């Protein structure tokens, strides 16, 4: 299998897991690593939150050995806060620090951070320089960006060049504008254009839903690595599928019982790592549970029950009931 060096880390040229706030927590990252994600990035961390001593922000910086290579992702719009946040992140020993310049959600954008920085490339460049200066060679700094604010203001190539000039060690391009959020088609031509314009590694993100998509993105854009986000919801096997597709090998999708056993494993991992009560931790696990049977018979009823789970015992009972009724449906 081919390898590629991204931000100082040599990894298989398969697929990385995207940073996803409130989704890709430690348990999620570990599960995706188990199934072949070649690298991970932590959830979105507020630079100001870190600087003001937010316990929640600091907790998002914890890294387990099994997750590596792993980066920590910062967002903010003020250089002084970003510099101080880097100094506070470094003791966690991330393999790289990623600057978020692509998040489209209003609470981030309204602070002038995330994808709002696509409208202020000069500020974005200043932020990158500040973070690189604060990192002082302790670890590489990367950036995740969009292709522009909207269709009338696509500036991916110029923006990427600025990031490279400011010291970015790698650039991830989510090939949508901010106004698209996560809808519409990703414009892979912009990934290709960025790849042609810069010398640092480029990671392509957007519309990778299966192994064939990953093969096509590599071929059409020339990117150094692909990144998978929402397609991994309830489907950590997508990383195995991508590895098989790139190797020209067949991939056998997991049967329903295997999917449900993986769901239970995922829930156990969440419960084991949570400091909350079982009931509160289960509330966080619910969204993961309801993704595992998307597109399968009886999925609607399964999701409805998943949304009310309050204990692991209830999750086990849900699985047993589903398999019992699925067997009845399949009986001749």
Residue pairs with C-beta under 8 A, 6 or more apart in sequence:
1 12
1 13
1 14
1 243
1 246
1 247
2 12
2 13
3 10
3 11
3 12
3 13
4 10
4 11
4 12
4 13
4 201
4 224
4 225
5 11
5 201
6 16
6 39
6 142
6 170
6 201
6 203
6 224
6 225
7 71
7 95
7 96
7 140
7 141
7 142
7 169
7 170
7 201
8 95
8 96
8 139
8 140
8 169
9 39
9 69
9 95
9 96
11 38
11 39
11 69
11 225
12 38
12 243
13 38
13 218
13 224
13 225
13 246
14 36
14 38
14 214
14 226
14 239
14 242
14 243
14 246
15 36
15 37
15 38
15 208
15 214
15 225
15 226
15 227
15 228
15 238
15 239
15 242
15 243
16 37
16 38
16 39
16 40
16 41
16 203
16 225
16 226
16 227
16 228
17 24
17 29
17 32
17 33
17 37
17 39
17 40
17 41
17 227
17 228
17 229
17 232
17 239
18 24
18 41
18 205
18 227
18 228
18 229
18 232
19 40
19 41
19 42
19 43
19 44
19 71
19 73
19 98
19 100
19 144
20 28
20 43
20 229
20 230
21 43
21 44
21 103
21 105
22 43
23 43
23 233
23 287
24 32
24 40
24 41
24 42
24 43
25 43
25 270
26 62
26 64
26 67
26 273
27 266
27 269
27 270
27 273
28 266
28 288
29 37
29 40
29 42
29 67
29 70
30 64
30 66
30 67
30 269
31 236
31 262
31 265
31 266
31 269
32 40
32 232
32 236
32 239
33 40
33 66
33 67
34 236
35 236
35 237
35 238
35 239
35 240
36 239
36 240
36 242
36 243
37 228
37 232
37 236
37 239
38 225
38 239
39 69
39 70
39 71
39 95
40 67
40 69
40 70
40 71
41 70
41 71
41 72
41 73
41 98
41 144
42 60
42 61
42 63
42 70
42 71
42 72
42 73
42 94
43 60
43 73
44 60
44 73
44 75
44 100
44 103
44 108
45 57
45 60
45 61
45 72
45 73
45 74
45 75
45 85
45 89
46 54
46 57
46 74
46 75
46 76
47 74
47 75
47 76
47 78
47 81
47 82
47 84
47 85
48 76
48 78
48 81
48 85
49 56
49 57
50 57
50 58
50 61
50 74
50 84
50 85
50 88
50 89
51 81
51 84
51 85
51 88
58 88
60 72
61 72
61 89
61 92
61 94
62 92
63 70
63 72
63 92
63 93
63 94
68 95
69 95
69 96
70 94
70 95
71 94
71 95
71 96
71 97
71 98
71 142
72 89
72 92
72 94
72 97
72 98
73 97
73 98
73 99
73 100
73 144
74 82
74 85
74 86
74 89
74 97
74 98
74 99
74 100
74 131
75 99
75 100
75 103
75 108
75 113
75 114
76 82
76 85
76 111
76 113
76 127
77 111
77 112
77 113
77 116
77 117
77 123
77 127
79 126
79 127
79 130
80 130
82 99
82 127
82 130
82 131
82 134
83 130
83 131
83 133
83 134
84 134
86 97
86 131
86 134
86 135
87 134
89 97
90 135
90 138
90 139
93 139
94 139
95 139
96 139
96 140
96 141
96 142
96 169
96 170
97 131
97 135
97 139
97 140
97 141
97 142
98 141
98 142
98 143
98 144
98 172
99 127
99 128
99 131
99 141
99 142
99 143
99 144
99 168
100 108
100 113
100 114
100 144
101 114
101 115
101 117
101 118
101 124
101 143
101 144
101 145
101 146
101 159
102 114
102 115
102 118
102 144
102 145
102 146
102 172
102 174
102 178
103 109
103 113
103 114
103 115
104 114
104 115
104 146
104 178
104 181
104 182
105 114
108 114
108 115
108 116
109 115
109 116
109 178
110 116
112 120
112 123
115 145
115 146
115 149
115 178
116 149
116 178
117 123
117 124
117 127
117 145
118 124
118 145
118 146
118 148
118 149
118 153
118 155
118 159
118 178
119 149
119 153
121 155
121 158
121 159
121 162
124 159
124 162
124 163
125 162
125 163
125 165
125 166
126 166
128 141
128 143
128 162
128 163
128 166
128 167
128 168
129 166
129 167
131 141
132 141
132 166
132 167
132 168
135 141
140 169
140 170
141 167
141 168
141 169
142 168
142 169
142 170
142 171
142 172
143 163
143 168
143 170
143 171
143 172
144 172
144 174
144 205
145 156
145 159
145 160
145 163
145 171
145 172
145 173
145 174
146 156
146 173
146 174
146 175
146 176
146 177
146 178
147 154
147 155
147 156
147 173
147 174
147 175
147 176
147 177
147 187
147 190
148 154
148 155
148 156
148 159
148 177
148 178
149 177
149 178
149 179
150 177
150 178
150 179
151 177
151 179
153 177
154 177
154 187
154 190
156 173
156 190
156 193
156 194
157 190
157 193
157 194
157 197
160 171
160 173
160 194
160 197
160 198
160 202
161 197
161 198
163 171
164 171
164 198
164 199
164 200
168 200
169 200
169 201
170 200
170 201
170 202
170 203
170 224
171 194
171 198
171 200
171 201
171 202
171 203
172 202
172 203
172 204
172 205
172 227
173 190
173 191
173 194
173 202
173 203
173 204
173 205
173 206
173 223
174 186
174 205
174 206
175 186
175 187
175 188
175 190
175 191
175 204
175 205
175 206
175 207
176 182
176 184
176 186
176 187
176 206
182 230
185 207
186 205
186 206
186 207
187 206
188 204
188 206
188 207
188 217
188 220
188 221
191 202
191 204
191 206
191 217
191 221
191 223
192 220
192 221
192 222
192 223
194 202
195 202
195 221
195 222
195 223
195 224
196 222
201 224
201 225
202 221
202 223
202 224
203 223
203 224
203 225
203 226
203 227
204 217
204 218
204 221
204 223
204 225
204 226
204 227
205 226
205 227
205 228
205 229
207 213
208 214
208 217
208 226
208 227
208 228
208 231
208 242
209 231
209 238
210 231
210 238
210 241
210 242
210 245
211 238
211 241
211 242
211 243
211 244
211 245
211 246
211 251
212 245
214 226
214 228
214 242
214 245
214 246
215 245
215 246
217 223
217 226
218 226
218 246
226 242
228 238
228 239
228 242
231 238
232 238
232 239
233 288
233 291
233 294
234 259
234 263
234 288
234 290
234 291
234 292
234 293
234 294
235 291
235 292
235 294
236 262
237 253
237 254
240 251
241 251
241 253
244 250
244 251
245 251
254 262
256 293
256 296
256 322
256 323
256 326
257 323
259 292
259 293
260 292
260 293
260 319
260 322
260 323
261 319
262 292
263 288
263 289
263 292
263 315
263 319
264 312
264 315
264 316
264 319
266 285
266 288
266 289
267 282
267 285
267 288
267 289
267 312
267 315
268 312
270 281
270 284
270 285
270 288
271 278
271 281
271 282
271 285
271 312
274 280
274 281
274 284
276 284
278 310
278 311
278 312
279 310
279 311
282 309
282 310
282 311
282 312
282 314
282 315
283 310
285 309
285 315
286 306
286 307
286 308
286 309
289 306
289 309
289 315
289 318
290 302
290 303
290 306
290 307
293 299
293 302
293 303
293 322
296 302
297 326
297 329
298 322
298 325
298 326
298 329
302 318
302 322
305 318
306 318
309 315
309 318
